[in-house]
Structure formats: C-alpha cells, structure tokens
Amino acid sequence: YWPYITTSRGALLFSDKGWFQSMFVHEVEARKDAHSNLLSKSETSDLYKIQFHNVKPECLEAYNNLEAEVQSKLHLDQDYPCDVVGSWNTWYGDQDQAVHIWRYTGGYPALTECLTKLNNNKEYLHFRKERSKMLVSRRNQLLLEFSFWNEPTPRNGPNIYEMRSYKLKPGTMIEWGNHWARAIKHRQEKDEAVGGFFSQIGDLYEVHHLWAYKDLQSREETRNSAWQKEGWASSVYYTVPLIRSMESRIMIPTKSSPLQ
C-alpha cells in the first residue's frame, strides 16, 4: 500500500515516509507578522504600563497620598510624554494592593525618555525611596491595546472597576483577538467596556480586560444580560479552551485617578 496524508481540504497526498511518522505531519500556515502588529492599533504608537504594588496594610493611606502627589505632577508636566490612565486599590482580590496604568505616548522611545528623566529627578528618586518603605512587593508589565477595544478615557464616578486577567496558552493570542473582536459589541451597551490590553514584556500571553460598573449589583445584571444576546455564548465557548488561568479583581479608584 502507499502511505498518504489527508490535508485540511480533504486531498490525499502520497508520502514516502512510514505510516506512523505521517500521522504527525500537518500543514502549518506561516504567519507574516507578529501578533502585536496584527492586534494593536496601527494608527497610534501608545505603550501602556501596568503596575501591581502590594502595600503594607498599615501604610496604604500614606502610600495613596504620596502616589497621588507624584502622579499629579507627572500627569500635568508636559516635559514627560506619559499620563496616568487610572489608579485603584483592590477591593476584592489581593488585599492592600494598588494598581496603576500609565500610557506612554510615542511607544518605547517615550518610555525610555521618561525613565531617563526620572532617574535624574531628585524629587522622584526621593519619592521612590520613601515608597519602598511601604511596599511588600511589586511587579509590572508593558502592554499594548487591542485595536477593537475602547480607548480608555477619563470618566466620572462613582464607579467600581473590574479587571479580568487571562493567562492564555502560548500561540493563541490571534485566535483570542478574532473572537473578542466580535464579542465586544455585546458588552458596550451600558458603556461598561473601559479598555483591553495584552502583554508585551513581563508575564507573556496575558490579557487584561477593564470594565466599569456602578456597583456589584449592576455588574451582575450587565453580565447576565450579555447571555441574552445572540453570539455571546459561542464567543465564550470558543475562548474558554484558550485560557490557562484567569483572575478577577474588583477595584476602587483612588481620589486622584482620572477613571472615577
């Protein structure tokens, strides 16, 4: 007999390899660009940084006050190509935690410019020294924004915010983006969609979706209503197998946060 391989189009290709080896042969379509270029907004070159600061419980109030003071100076200083998107304290999730999202207008060059200037800013270096006394641990990531998500812009409150973080299986980011590009329309009726990001540096293949709700009850009602919309269930069905783990944190904006 002649060993053969069945292609995705149903054609039979004869192979000079043994039948056992041919079982593991499959066609792979070469990707012509990085997923960051395919999924991010091409008309902008904004880069985002997310910070997770775990604060000593007795220092949280002092930390918030110090962070607000420094953030407001950087946010208003035109010499720094960065601005604060939002700052929060985690309400449900990791306790005594602060979360910050920064935007660098101009991408990696803007980030490098900011870091260079900050490292030569004596006031900022003093702030970092004081802040370090209040922290248990910290970590960050550099992110890009999904092209199909809302631009995160300041909003009035009061609101609570939910950050849903998904760690995906390596190689599935494009598929995730394709499904969510269709699914996001089911989650915009009540203006709850704030921003969607995916990691570039730090923990890789991680996605962060940021939502705003008036309270926990409105969150419950809004999420339940999505299931009544045609197409939402199939989007969930096809994206769940792409996830390795997921986390939800409910957050309260700090007084200085542009997202209230």
N, C-alpha and C positions, 0 to 999 in steps of 0.2 A: 504494500500500500504506500501512498505518498502522504507524509505528514503535511498538514496545512494549518493556516491561521485564519480565523474569521475576523474580518475588520469590522469597524463600527458601522460600516454601510452594508454589511452582510455579504461582501465579496469573499471568495475563498482564495487565499494566497498559498501557493505551494512553498514549502520550506525544505532546505537541505539539512536542517537541524533535527535532532531527535524529537519525538512527540512530547517527552517530559519537559525539555527546555522550551519548546514552542508554547507550552501552556502559560508561561510567564512573560511572553513577549506582548507588548501593547504599544499602540501608537501614541506619541506624545506631541502635541502641538506646541511648537516653540513660542514662548511669549516674547513680544517685540519691545516691551518697555517694562520698567519697574512698576509695581503696583502703586507706589506713591505718586507717580506721574499720572496713572490711569484713574485714580480715585480722588485726588485732591483738586482744589480749584485752580485751574490754569491761569485765570485772569489775575490772581493775587499771588504774592510770594510770602504770605504771612506764615510765621512759625509760632507754635504755642508751646509753653512750658507749664506742666502741672507739678505742683509741689504738695507732698503729704508730710506734715510736721506733727509728730506725736509729742505733746507737751506735758510737762509735769503738772499733775492736777492742780496743785496749789498756785501754779504760775499762769494759768490760762488767761485770766483777766488782764494781767500785766502784759502778757505776750500780745494779746489782741490790741491793746492800746499802743504798744511800741510798733507793732506791724503796721497799724493804721497810719501812724505818724510818718513812717518812712515811705509807705506806699503812696500817700498823697503827694509827697514831694516828687517822687519819681514819675507819678502819673501826670503831674502838671508841668514837669520840666521838659521843654521841647528839645533839649540837648540830648535826651535819651530816647531812641526810637523804640520804646516799649510802653505798654499800658496795661493796667490791671483789668482783666475781664471780669473776675469775681473772686470773692474770698468768703469762706464759710467755716463754721465749726460743725463737726459731725454730731448729729443728734442721736441717730440710731445707726450702729455700726461700730467702728473703732472709737472708743470714748476718748475725750480730751485730745481731739485731733483737729488740726487746722488744714484746710485745703485751699490752695490758691491756683488760679490760672492766669498766666501772663501771655500777652500777644507781642511778638516782635515783628514790626512792620518792615519788611525787607529781607526776611528769612535769616539764614545763617550769618551773613555779614552783619546784620543788625544785632544779633545775639552776641557776636564777638565784640562789636563796638561797645555794647552795654557793659559786658564783663570787664573789658579793658578800662573803661571809665570808672566803673565801680571799684575796681581794685586800686585805683588811685584817689578814691574819695575817702578822706579820713573819717568823715561823719558816718559813712556807710560801714566802714571797717569797724568802727566803734559799735555800731548797731549790731553787726554780726557777732561780735564778741559778747555783747550783753544777751543777745538772743540765744546763743549757745548754752548759756547757763540755765535756760528754761526748758531745753529740749531733752527728750529721751532718745529719739531717733528721727531721721528724716530721709526721704527719698524723692526723686523726681524723674520725669520723663519728658522728652521732646516729642511733640505731636504735630500732625497735620490735620486739617479739617476736611471732612468728606464734602465733596462737591454738591451733593444733593441735600445737605442739611442747611438749616437756617444759619445766618451769620449771628453769632452771639453779640447782642447789643444791650445796652443798659435798659433796665425795666423797673417800673415802680412796684412797690410791695403793698402789703406784706405777702410774701410767698415762702413756701418751703421748696427745697430743691432735692431732687433725687438724682444721684449719679449711679448709673448701672454700668459696671465694668465687666467686660467679657474677655477671657483669655481663649483665643482661638487656636485650633490645630494649625501648625505651620503649613503654608501653601493654600489656605482657604480665604484669604482676605478679599480677593477679587470676587469670589462667589458670594461672600457676605455682603459686599457692596452692591452687587447686582440685585440681590433680594431686597435689601433695605432701600434701595433707590425707588422701588415700587411700594414698599411697605410704609414709608414715612408719610405718605399722603393720608393714611388712616389715622395719623397721630398729630394732626395740625389744626383740627377744628377749633380747639379751645386755647390755641396759642401756647400749648404746653411744651413744644419742642424748642429747646434753647440752643443746643449745639451738639455736634457729633464729631469725634476725633479718633485717630488711630496712631499708634506709637511708631516712632522712627528710631529713637535712641532710649535705652533703658530696657524695661521688660518688653520684648517684641511680640508681635501678633496680639496686641491688646487694644481693645476698643472701649471708649468711654462715651456713653450717651447721657446728656444732661437734660433734665426735664424740670419744669416749674409747675407747682400746683398751689392753690390757695390754702389747702390743709390736707391732712391724711384722708379725710372722707372724700374730698373732690378727686384725689388721686385714685382712690378705689373706684369711684364712679366713672372716671375718664378711662381708666384701663379696661374696665368691664365693657364699656360702650364700644371699644375697638373690636371686640369679638363679634359684634353685630354687623360689622362691615365686611362686604364680600372681598375676599383676597387676604384678609389679615391672618386667618387661621392657616392658610397654605404658606404664608411667609414664615410664620412661627415653625411650622412643620419642617420646612427646608433649612432653616437656620440653626435649629437646636442641635442637629448632628455635627455642626461645625465647631461647637463650643467644648472646650476642655474644662473650664470652670467659670463661675460668674459670681458677682457680688453686687449687692445693693446697699448704698448708704444714703440716709436721709440727712440733709444738711440745712442749717440755719445761716442766712447771710450775716456777716459782721456789719457793723454800723457804717463802715467805710466802703463796702462793696458796691460797685456800680450795678450789680444784679441784686435787687432787693426783693 
